[in-house]
Amino acid sequence: MTLSQDILQALAIFHLDRPEADWPILKERLLEIAHDALSGANSDDCLSAYDMIYDDLSVSLAQAAAKAPLNVDQHRALDIGREIVKAAQARLKGNTKPLMGVIERLEGPEPGGTLPHVSASLSVGAPTDPITFEALAELFISERRGNVEGSTLRAIQSNCRTLSSLLGDLDIKSHTRGDMVALKEKIAEGRKPLTINKLLTQLSTVMDWAKNNGHIERAFDKGLKIERGAESERKPFSEDQVATIMAYANGLPADDWKRWALSLGVLTGARIGELYQLTQADVKQIGEVTVIDINKDEQGKTLKNDFSVRQVPLVDGVHGFSLGAFLEWVAGEPGKLFKAKAHYFNKPLNDALREPLGLAAGSDQSFHSLRHSLSGLLKAAATPEVIAQSITGHSSGNITYDLYAGSQRVPVDTLHAALRNAFEAVIR
């Protein structure tokens, strides 16, 4: 049976597309979605849009219940997922009680006082047996393997190794708040705030998973992250610096790939790896708008996560950018737009970006800083969060944005208007 794309996307949101996911995994995901729906911020501009999205999701889940080949645990999770969607809609109208009820029920004891269907591979022994963070991390990683990109898995493994070495033989089942505070002090030694917060986020992810799967009863890891001074290690470019970069790019020959890669970085905030994978077919016309289609359609393409899939409009005239000249160049580049090997793309492009600014290699500004610059520009223009995230491909962890990313519901005309508004002062 072939299921529609909307049904498949709805199933994926709740991890119902994973045959290996048992009830503890599904329950963990349900809790995550319910908490996000309860705690996420909603602007006035987006309330009606979110309500429509929830309506669409509700229809897709109902169709999945009738058509998808699901087991008992999956049907149970799907029913609760439909309940969460309705409760999230109630929250949009100011009623949080339904969501609170779902969360309390999921976080409470199972009927009979135990978690059902816990597989032997996830068992950590009797309640009195100690369990180290290293052991918990191994179980956590074994569930994530195959569900995340290789680079993401390696980052998780690296973070967990660091945490395991700092926690040593501490029994996580009987840990205290003091143990977690002491861990933060160890993490902070010689590390930057951003790195400290990354490790503490990984700690919380594993601890929440362990608690939701019945491996530990309590977790005292919350509220440890650094709230101030945890800014990104990459600084955004100033408006003057961006203008200098674009002036330099516009001065390059029309057949120089660096001219267009720099321009796309300024105009779209796309990651350098996303631009490198673009093909001629990824430059598309949708109605009156030209977009770059960032996707995983061709073999060998990889993206940071599913939220990275998006279509970003190109605004003609930004800092002298000529859409017509760009399209002429694209027409002469069949297949991949940027044909050099990755190393001969990334380094020369970063060098070309630093040259007009007089920046040295290894500084706190690089091609990725263009992404920060565009995000700041969108924020300064009071762009609604869901639209800004649809442009940059950021994941907020919020169910409403998960839905936007899954089905690209923000029209490209809306994205184009938001970008034009943000670039208004420099369009000529």
FENZIDA-V624152 format. One record per helix or strand of 2 or more residues. SS is the DSSP state (H for helix, E for strand). FROM is the first residue (numbers start at 1). TO is the last residue. If there is no record, write none. Layout:
ss-><SS SS>
from-><FROM FROM>
to-><TO TO>
//
This chain:
ss-><H H H H H H H H H H H H H H H E E H E H H H H H H H>
from-><5 23 44 72 97 120 133 150 172 177 193 239 257 272 280 283 289 306 310 323 343 369 385 399 412 424>
to-><13 39 67 92 107 122 144 167 174 188 212 250 268 276 282 286 294 308 313 331 355 380 392 407 422 426>
//
